[in-house]
């Protein structure tokens, strides 16, 4: 439950290795978040981050195992987290894979793997989280989407399509939760300089994990439903969505 000043007290992060998620947690701990649950396939690898957050003031920081691909385990995983740690104010879904577009175009298994992690895994775990939050009567689910999901581009349409499905699901989930005390915030960053994009050519209007984290924290305070980072992308994508396909496919995107 948020404190008397409205500050987030407890946070569950799925994809605890995410640079964006970690930057967000640093900001939230500075703002009095005290219980942090970091979930990842290799929870042991998150111990340095956990130690950093404890040193910054978090009183309870635990790492737990979570595999987005293992959808059969998600209900039990969510039940275990809520039963062990109590109410969760914010759940951040930060896991995902970029994949190899060229490989995915020629290998169906590679394409399906991207979809299973980014879309199916998100849907599978978000449903039980939303039901638990309904029961407690409050909470916010933060879904890290991408501008790549706004319109599939030739250069990364497999990844983009997985994010488009994810984005649409969380918009609908948010609408279904109106009046329950639970909110959904969809975050649509552009190119972010992270471990995932290391070695790639930066796109225009590229940003940093810290900038995305700042936008997320501000969005949580305001109850924002959709966050664009940088905010200019809202207008850029509004234009690109309506570019005729013959023209769009010729753009260097």
N, C-alpha and C positions, 0 to 999 in steps of 0.2 A: 504494500500500500504506500502511495506517495506520502511524504511527510506534511507537516502543517503548512509549509511554504510551497507545496506543490512539486517538490523535487522528487525525481525518480529514485526509488530505494533499491529495487531489485531488477536485474537484467539477465536474460538468457540469450546467449549468442550461439547460433548454429552456424558453424564455419568460423571457429575462433581464431583460425590462422589468417583471416582476412585483414589486410592492412587498413581498410576502411573501418571495419568493426573495431579493431584495436584502437584506432584514433578516436572513434566515437566513445569507447569505454573510458579513455583517459579524460575526455571532457566531462562525461557523466560522473566519474568518481570525484573530479574537482567540484562538482555540484552536488555532492553528498550521496551519491549512489554507494551503497554499502555491501550488497550481496550480488556477486557476479558468478554466473555459471557459464564456463567456456566449454563448448562441445565441438568435437572434431573426431575424425577417424583415428588420429594419433594424439590422444590427450596429453601424453607425456611431453610432446614437443611444445606444448603451451605453457609449461611450467615457468620459463623465464618471463613470459607476459603476466602470468598469475602473480609472480613475486613482485613485479613492477607495480601492479595494481594494489597489492597489499601495502607496499611501501608508500603508495600515494594516498592511502587512507581507507581503502575498502577493508571491511572487517571479515568478510567471508568470500573467499575466491576459490572455487573448485573447478577442476577439469573433469569432464565426463566423455565417454565414447559415444559417437554418433556417426552413422554412415547414411548419407542421403540415398544411396542406391538400395539399401536394405529396408524397403518400405514396410515389410512385414513386422519390423521391430518398432516402428514409429509410435504406435499407440502406447505400447508398454514404456517406451522411452519417455514420452511426455508425462504419463502418469507417475513415473518414478521421480522425475524432476520436481513436479508440483507437490508430490507427497513428501519428498525429502526437504525441499527448500521453502515450501509454502507459496504464498501469492507471488506472481511474477508481474511486475509493472510493465516491462517492455521485453518483447521477444524480437531479436534481430535475426532475420534470415539472410546470412551473408555468404553462404556457400554457393559454389558454381564453378563450371569449367568453361574455358574459352574454346577448347578443342582445336583441331586442325581442319580448316575449311576444305582444303584440297583433298585431304584424306576422306573427310566425311562425304564429299560429293561422289566418291567412288566405292566407299565401304559402308554399307548400310548399318553394320554393327557400330561403327564409329559415330555415325550420325545419331543413332538411337541412344548411345551412351550420353551424348550431350543433352538430348531431350530428357532422358531419365533423371539426370542430376538436376538440371536447371528448372525443368517444369514438373515432372512427375514427383520428384523428391520434395519439391516445395509444396505442392498440393497435399501430398500424403501427410506431411508433418504439420502443416498449417491448420488442417481441419481439427485434429485433437487439441492443438494449442488454443484455437478459437473457442472450442467448447469448454475447455478448462477456464478460460478467461470469462466466458459467459457466466459460469457458475460462481466465480469470485466477484463478478459484477463490475470489473474494471480491467484496463490493460490496453496496450497498444502493440500491434504487430507491425514491425518495420520490414518491408520487403525491398531488398536491393535489386532493382530492375536495371534497365539500361536504355539509352536512347536508341540502341541498336534494335530494340523491339518496336520502335515506332513505325518503321517501314523497312522491310527486309531489303538488304542491299546485296548485290552480286558478290561482293568481297567477303561477306560473312553471314549469308542468309540462314545457315543451319543454326548458329548461335543466336542470331537475331530472331528467328522464328521461335526458338525455345523461350526467349525472354518476352516475346510478344504474348505467348500463351500464359506465361507466368503473370505478366502485368495485367492481362485481362482478368485472370482468376482473382487476383487480389483486389482489383477494383470492385468486382462483383461481391467478393467476400465482405469488403468494407460496407457496401450497400446493405447486405443482409444483416449486418450487425448494428445498424442504426437503432438507437433506443436501448441497447443492451448494456451500455457503459463501456463497450469495447470498440476500439478504433483501429483502422488500418492505414498506414502511411506508405505509399509507393514512392521509392526514390529512384530517379532517372538521371544518373550521371552520364556525362560524355566519356571521352577517353580519360582514364585516371592513371597516373604514374604509380603502378604497384608492381608487386612480384609477378602478377599474371601478365602484365603488358611489357615487362622488361625486355629490351631488345627490339621492340616494335617501333615503327615511326609514329611519332605523336600526331594526333589529328588536331585540326584547329579547335580552339576553345578547350584545350586539354586542361586538366585540373589535378589536384593532389588529394590524398586520403584525408588530410587535415581540413581541407576546404569542404569536402563532402561531409565529414564529421560535424563541422560547424553548422552546416545546413540542416543536418538531421536533428541536432540538439535544438536548434531554433524552431524547427518544425514540430518537434515534440511539445515544446513550450506553448506553441500557438494552436496545436491541434490540427495542423495542416494535413490534408489528405494526399497531396502530390507535391513532391519536391524535385526541382530540376537543378542540376549543378553542372556548369554555372547557370544562373537563371535565364540568361540570354537564349539558351537552347530551346526554351519553350516557344519562342517566336521563330527560331530557325526551323524547328521541326514542323511547326504549323504551316510553314511555306512548303517544305519538302513533301509533306503528306499529299499535297495537291498538285505536284508536278506531274504532268502526263508521263506514263510509263516509257514511251519511246525516248523522251528527253531524259528521264530519270536514269535509265540504264546506261546513258552515255556520260553521266556525271562521274568525276573521279572520286567515288565514294567506296 
